[in-house]
Amino acid sequence: MIQIFKKEFNSFLNSLIAYIVIGVFLIAIGLLTWVFPATSVLDYGYADLDSLFSFGPYVFIFLIPAITMKSFAEEKKLGTLELLFTRPVTDLEIILGKFLAAFALVIISLLPTVTYYYSVYQLGNPVGNIDTPGAIGSFIGLMLLGGVFCTIGILASALTSNQIVAFILSAFLCFIFYNGFDSFSSIPVFGQQALFIRQLGILFHYESISRGLIDSRDLLYFFSVATFMVLLTKLTIGSRQWK
């Protein structure tokens, strides 16, 4: 698994993908947090990072599929996936190695945003007038969200040999899992089942963690969804129906 991780991570660093993803994420979040009047911390007048944590997931919906779209799709197209299966590694180790490489890139893209917290911390009146537990919870929420999106993206890549199709399918599934259930729950026909439907989506649990209260039920949700996606990917590549 470690060898797969190193191979995948080095392939990211040796291509423009890693630098484009990190650059686009930081520029987009930077503009939303500091520049655009409607979302700027400087214009808003409150020492918080709501813009970062509210719009970050939507930026991830497009950027993480760009990272994961080639995970299996490119290997299938180039015919190198068969070679990978001849190595002394299990299907699960291959999946986890690719997941960890993509997730590591997501974490690296998040690290510079810690300076946003420090900046807002210093801009508070008085200094330090910021909801630190909420900010920490939101950062943890973004990391967990990024991990789930990575597993969804890898599953989408395992379903096709076309990277563009993998990107579109991954972005669609990420959006449905993040915001779709919340939107469905607002349909009047569901009535008393609305809360249950909301709890099936990522947004409900992401907002819960963003309040600074790390509930074991929310953590269990993220790990359960990620595990489910990994198992689906294992079943997909294990069937070898793509040959």
SVG drawing of the C-alpha trace seen along z (x, -y; Angstrom):
<svg xmlns="http://www.w3.org/2000/svg" viewBox="-47 -46 55 57">
<polyline fill="none" stroke="black" stroke-width="0.4" points="0.0,0.0 2.8,-2.4 4.4,-1.8 1.1,-2.6 0.8,-5.7 4.3,-6.9 3.7,-6.2 0.4,-8.0 1.6,-11.0 4.8,-11.4 2.7,-11.3 0.6,-14.2 3.8,-16.1 5.3,-15.4 2.3,-16.7 0.5,-20.1 -2.6,-18.6 -1.3,-19.1 -0.2,-22.7 -3.3,-23.7 -5.6,-22.2 -3.8,-23.8 -3.5,-27.1 -7.1,-27.2 -8.4,-26.3 -6.3,-28.9 -7.1,-31.6 -10.9,-30.8 -11.1,-30.7 -8.8,-33.8 -11.1,-35.8 -14.2,-34.7 -12.7,-35.3 -10.9,-38.6 -11.9,-40.2 -15.5,-39.8 -17.6,-42.3 -20.5,-39.9 -18.4,-37.4 -15.3,-39.4 -14.3,-39.2 -13.1,-42.8 -16.5,-44.0 -18.6,-41.7 -17.4,-43.2 -17.2,-40.0 -14.1,-38.0 -15.1,-34.6 -14.2,-32.3 -17.7,-31.5 -16.9,-32.2 -14.0,-29.7 -16.1,-26.9 -19.3,-27.7 -17.8,-27.8 -14.9,-25.5 -17.0,-22.3 -18.4,-23.7 -14.9,-24.3 -14.0,-20.8 -16.9,-19.4 -15.0,-20.5 -11.4,-20.2 -11.3,-16.8 -12.9,-15.0 -10.1,-16.6 -7.6,-14.9 -9.2,-11.5 -10.5,-11.2 -7.4,-9.5 -6.9,-7.1 -8.3,-4.1 -9.6,-5.6 -6.1,-6.4 -4.8,-3.0 -7.6,-1.3 -7.1,-3.5 -3.3,-2.9 -3.6,0.8 -1.4,0.5 -4.1,1.7 -3.5,5.3 0.2,4.8 -0.8,3.3 -2.8,6.4 0.1,8.7 2.0,7.1 1.9,8.6 -0.8,6.3 -4.5,6.8 -7.3,4.8 -7.9,3.0 -4.3,2.0 -4.4,0.5 -7.6,-1.5 -6.3,-2.7 -2.9,-3.7 -4.7,-5.8 -7.0,-7.2 -4.2,-8.3 -2.3,-10.0 -5.4,-12.0 -6.3,-12.8 -2.7,-13.9 -3.0,-16.4 -6.3,-17.7 -4.6,-18.2 -1.7,-20.0 -4.1,-22.4 -5.9,-23.1 -2.7,-23.8 -2.1,-27.4 -5.6,-28.4 -4.5,-28.1 -2.9,-31.6 -6.5,-32.9 -7.4,-31.9 -4.3,-33.6 -5.1,-36.8 -8.7,-36.9 -7.5,-36.2 -5.2,-39.2 -7.9,-41.4 -10.4,-40.7 -11.4,-43.5 -10.0,-42.7 -7.3,-40.5 -8.3,-36.8 -12.1,-37.6 -12.9,-34.6 -14.7,-31.3 -11.7,-29.1 -13.5,-25.8 -15.8,-26.5 -12.9,-27.2 -11.1,-24.0 -14.3,-22.0 -14.8,-23.4 -11.2,-22.6 -11.8,-19.0 -15.1,-19.0 -13.4,-20.1 -10.7,-17.4 -13.4,-14.7 -15.4,-16.1 -12.3,-16.0 -11.7,-12.4 -15.3,-11.3 -15.1,-13.2 -11.8,-11.4 -13.5,-8.0 -16.4,-9.0 -14.0,-10.3 -12.0,-7.0 -15.2,-5.0 -16.3,-7.1 -12.9,-6.6 -13.2,-2.8 -16.5,-2.8 -15.2,-4.1 -12.0,-4.4 -12.9,-7.9 -11.4,-10.6 -14.0,-13.3 -16.9,-10.9 -15.2,-10.1 -14.9,-13.8 -18.6,-14.6 -19.9,-11.5 -17.7,-12.3 -18.7,-15.9 -22.4,-14.9 -22.2,-12.3 -20.2,-14.7 -22.9,-17.4 -25.8,-14.9 -24.1,-13.5 -23.2,-17.0 -26.3,-19.0 -28.8,-16.7 -30.3,-15.1 -30.8,-18.4 -32.6,-19.7 -34.7,-16.6 -35.8,-16.9 -37.3,-20.3 -39.9,-18.7 -43.2,-18.8 -44.2,-15.3 -41.6,-13.8 -43.2,-15.5 -42.0,-13.9 -39.2,-12.0 -37.5,-15.3 -35.0,-15.2 -34.0,-11.6 -33.4,-12.4 -31.3,-15.4 -29.2,-13.2 -28.3,-10.9 -26.5,-13.8 -23.0,-15.2 -24.2,-18.8 -26.1,-18.0 -23.0,-16.4 -20.6,-19.0 -22.6,-21.8 -22.8,-19.9 -19.0,-19.5 -18.5,-23.2 -20.2,-24.3 -17.1,-23.1 -18.8,-20.0 -17.1,-16.9 -19.8,-14.3 -18.9,-10.6 -22.1,-10.1 -20.8,-12.7 -17.4,-11.0 -19.0,-7.6 -21.1,-9.0 -18.0,-10.2 -16.1,-7.0 -19.1,-4.9 -19.7,-6.7 -16.0,-6.6 -15.8,-2.8 -18.9,-2.2 -17.4,-3.9 -14.1,-2.0 -16.0,1.3 -18.0,0.4 -14.8,-0.4 -13.3,2.9 -16.4,4.7 -16.1,2.7 -12.5,3.5 -12.8,7.0 -15.4,7.9 -12.9,7.2 -15.9,6.4 -13.9,3.5 -11.6,5.9"/>
</svg>
